[in-house]
Amino acid sequence: MSQTTATPSAVVTVPVVPLLKLGTWVVFFGLLAMLAIFFVSADQGAISLPAGNAVHEWVHDARHLLGYPCH
């Protein structure tokens, strides 16, 4: 019975991401997440942007999923 040994055929290099470029994306997606949470948690009160029930009805199930009271 013969034995074979595996030798690596390619070297894997890890790309380097500049910290400034990464920070820009972190801030962008952080602001986007905060905007989404604002619209999910807004209950047509003092901080509501549009008038009426539209936002509340669109995100009603998401409010329950996140634990916001709305009834």
CYANA upper distance limits for C-alpha pairs under 8 A (distance plus 0.5 A):
 17 VAL  CA     21 LYS  CA      7.74
 17 VAL  CA     22 LEU  CA      7.37
 18 PRO  CA     22 LEU  CA      6.92
 19 LEU  CA     23 GLY  CA      6.51
 20 LEU  CA     24 THR  CA      6.86
 21 LYS  CA     25 TRP  CA      7.23
 22 LEU  CA     26 VAL  CA      6.79
 23 GLY  CA     27 VAL  CA      6.70
 24 THR  CA     28 PHE  CA      6.72
 25 TRP  CA     29 PHE  CA      6.61
 26 VAL  CA     30 GLY  CA      6.41
 27 VAL  CA     31 LEU  CA      6.65
 28 PHE  CA     32 LEU  CA      6.73
 29 PHE  CA     33 ALA  CA      6.53
 30 GLY  CA     34 MET  CA      6.71
 31 LEU  CA     35 LEU  CA      6.70
 32 LEU  CA     36 ALA  CA      6.82
 33 ALA  CA     37 ILE  CA      6.66
 34 MET  CA     38 PHE  CA      6.59
 35 LEU  CA     39 PHE  CA      6.93
 36 ALA  CA     40 VAL  CA      6.77
 37 ILE  CA     41 SER  CA      6.45
 38 PHE  CA     42 ALA  CA      6.31
 39 PHE  CA     55 VAL  CA      7.47
 39 PHE  CA     59 VAL  CA      8.29
 40 VAL  CA     55 VAL  CA      8.32
 40 VAL  CA     56 HIS  CA      8.12
 40 VAL  CA     59 VAL  CA      6.15
 40 VAL  CA     60 HIS  CA      8.38
 40 VAL  CA     62 ALA  CA      7.20
 40 VAL  CA     63 ARG  CA      6.56
 41 SER  CA     63 ARG  CA      7.07
 41 SER  CA     68 TYR  CA      7.36
 42 ALA  CA     47 ILE  CA      7.58
 42 ALA  CA     48 SER  CA      6.67
 42 ALA  CA     55 VAL  CA      8.30
 42 ALA  CA     56 HIS  CA      7.77
 43 ASP  CA     48 SER  CA      7.59
 43 ASP  CA     55 VAL  CA      8.50
 43 ASP  CA     56 HIS  CA      6.55
 43 ASP  CA     70 CYS  CA      7.76
 44 GLN  CA     48 SER  CA      5.40
 44 GLN  CA     49 LEU  CA      8.49
 44 GLN  CA     50 PRO  CA      8.49
 44 GLN  CA     51 ALA  CA      7.84
 44 GLN  CA     52 GLY  CA      7.66
 44 GLN  CA     53 ASN  CA      7.37
 44 GLN  CA     55 VAL  CA      8.18
 44 GLN  CA     56 HIS  CA      7.41
 50 PRO  CA     54 ALA  CA      8.35
 50 PRO  CA     55 VAL  CA      8.15
 53 ASN  CA     57 GLU  CA      6.61
 54 ALA  CA     58 TRP  CA      6.71
 55 VAL  CA     59 VAL  CA      6.80
 56 HIS  CA     60 HIS  CA      6.15
 59 VAL  CA     63 ARG  CA      6.70
 60 HIS  CA     64 HIS  CA      7.20
 61 ASP  CA     65 LEU  CA      6.73
 62 ALA  CA     66 LEU  CA      6.67
 63 ARG  CA     67 GLY  CA      6.64
 63 ARG  CA     68 TYR  CA      5.61
 63 ARG  CA     69 PRO  CA      7.79
 63 ARG  CA     70 CYS  CA      7.99
 64 HIS  CA     68 TYR  CA      6.28
 64 HIS  CA     69 PRO  CA      7.48
 64 HIS  CA     70 CYS  CA      8.34
